[in-house]
Amino acid sequence: QVQLQESGPGLVKPSETLSLTCTVSGGYISSYYWSWIRQPPGKGLEWIGYIYYSGSTNYNPSLKSRVTISVDTSKNQFSLKVSSVTAADTAVYYCAREQVLGYCSGGSCYAPPDIWGQGTMVTVSS
Amino acid sequence: DIQMTQSPSTLSASVGDRVTITCRASQSISTWLAWYQQKPGKAPKLLIYKASSLESGVPSRFSGSGSGTEFTLTISSLQPDDFATYYCQQYNSYLTFGPGTKVDIK
């Protein structure tokens, strides 16, 4: 049974870079799309972006300039970096695996995340 | 950008009630829509994908319908475990979630 676990600092200073890693266990990172999603306290869900195991990425246009997602297949991990953070980036950050079957158009594929990590709270504060 | 709206934002219901939540997209998304259930402190759980396909292991009292811009999630007979917040999500272009519908006890 595939499980995902987020790890990283729970507190980041304003203007610095938030870095998180998601470790995949019980299965291989190959042949799937892997997403990051966040949820500010008491608010809704926001998709940050995804990476395919091959390394191709797709980001939420509203965050694209500050986000980098990378993958390390040898460690069965993928990572998130968000630069120049502000208090608005305070949220629970989830990593997730997208379903195999989705919708592809114009070279991009999208599917609903079906397996999620438990989430990790990141607070941006000095 | 495709925007998602949900109604109502809060729904008070009793065990055994039939519950319907509506989700609308700002443009047509065919049937590229999913529904999630989230309980406090937990990650969302996928219930429905492709508008009406039930995810494995999800009780059959949950059903989804719709296409284009209007979709519904129906719980045929609300159970105690169903009190939660429900989100729709489109995956026609990027991924966008609706603002959520909280189902609480009447």
HADDOCK unambig.tbl for C-alpha pairs under 7 A between the chains (distance, minus, plus):
assign (segid A and resid 44 and name CA) (segid B and resid 99 and name CA) 5.58 0.50 0.50
assign (segid A and resid 44 and name CA) (segid B and resid 100 and name CA) 6.75 0.50 0.50
assign (segid A and resid 45 and name CA) (segid B and resid 97 and name CA) 6.15 0.50 0.50
assign (segid A and resid 46 and name CA) (segid B and resid 96 and name CA) 6.93 0.50 0.50
assign (segid A and resid 46 and name CA) (segid B and resid 97 and name CA) 6.75 0.50 0.50
assign (segid A and resid 47 and name CA) (segid B and resid 95 and name CA) 6.07 0.50 0.50
assign (segid A and resid 47 and name CA) (segid B and resid 96 and name CA) 6.65 0.50 0.50
assign (segid A and resid 60 and name CA) (segid B and resid 94 and name CA) 6.85 0.50 0.50
assign (segid A and resid 103 and name CA) (segid B and resid 92 and name CA) 6.54 0.50 0.50
assign (segid A and resid 110 and name CA) (segid B and resid 91 and name CA) 5.51 0.50 0.50
assign (segid A and resid 110 and name CA) (segid B and resid 92 and name CA) 6.90 0.50 0.50
assign (segid A and resid 110 and name CA) (segid B and resid 94 and name CA) 6.51 0.50 0.50
assign (segid A and resid 111 and name CA) (segid B and resid 91 and name CA) 5.90 0.50 0.50
assign (segid A and resid 112 and name CA) (segid B and resid 34 and name CA) 6.49 0.50 0.50
assign (segid A and resid 112 and name CA) (segid B and resid 91 and name CA) 6.71 0.50 0.50
assign (segid A and resid 114 and name CA) (segid B and resid 46 and name CA) 5.63 0.50 0.50
assign (segid A and resid 116 and name CA) (segid B and resid 43 and name CA) 6.47 0.50 0.50
assign (segid A and resid 118 and name CA) (segid B and resid 42 and name CA) 6.55 0.50 0.50
assign (segid A and resid 118 and name CA) (segid B and resid 43 and name CA) 5.68 0.50 0.50
assign (segid A and resid 119 and name CA) (segid B and resid 43 and name CA) 6.70 0.50 0.50
